[in-house]
Amino acid sequence: MSVITIGIVVIVYAALLAYYIMLEKQEKFRNATIIKVVLSAIASGCAIFAAIIINSYVFYIFALGMIFAVPADYFLQYIKINLMKYRVGIFFFGLMHICLLVSFYILYPVSIVEFIIFTVFIGILLAFQLIGKWQIGEEKLQLTIYTVLVVLMASKAVSLFFTIPNPLLFILFVSLGGLFFFVSDLFLGIWAYSKEKFVYLALNRIIYFTGQLCLAFYLVFIW
C-alpha cells in the first residue's frame, strides 16, 4: 500500500469519524450506526487486504479478529436500549481479542513486561470503577471476562514496544492500537455506568476508532 493510498485512507477515515461523532451528538441513531459500521469495515478491510498480501496464517488470524469487530461495533451501538444485542456485541469483541492474542503469542514470546503492564492497567480500571461508582447490571460476569481479554491484549500489544529491540513502525502502531483500545474502554465505562455525558462518548469513539486503524496499520506496515 503506497504512502498516497494510506494518506487517502486516513483522510477519508478521519472525515467519516468526524461525521459519525456529529450524528451521535444529534442522536441520529440509524445513520450513526451505519457510519460506525462503515468505519469498522474500513479498518478491518485494510487488515484483510494486508493479511492476504503477507499470506501468513498468523496474520490471517489477526485479520479475523478485526473482522469480528464489525458485528461487535454494530451490536454495541445498542448498549443503552437493548441488553441482549449489547451482550452479543461484547461476545464478538471477546472473539476479536482472542484472535489478536493468539496471533501475538504465536509471534512474540511471553515476557514479564506484559504482566507488569497488565497489573497497572487492571489497577487503573479498578480505580475508575471505584471512584466513579460504576453501576454495572446483568452483564457484569460477561463484562468481567471481556475485561480480562481486552486488558491482556492491550498489555501484550504495549509490551512489544519495550521488549522488541529497535522496534519498527509496525510495532509502534500495534502498541498504540492496544493502548487506545484500553483507554477507549475506560471512557465507555464512564459514559455507560457512571456519568452519561456526551464528551465521554465522543472521547470513547475517537480514541477507539483511532486504535482500530492503528491495529489495521500494524499489518499494513508489516507488508
Summary of the structure (lengths in Angstrom):
residues: 223
radius of gyration: 16.8
end to end distance: 8.1
largest distance: 47.3
contacts: 734
relative contact order: 0.13
helix: 85%
strand: 0%
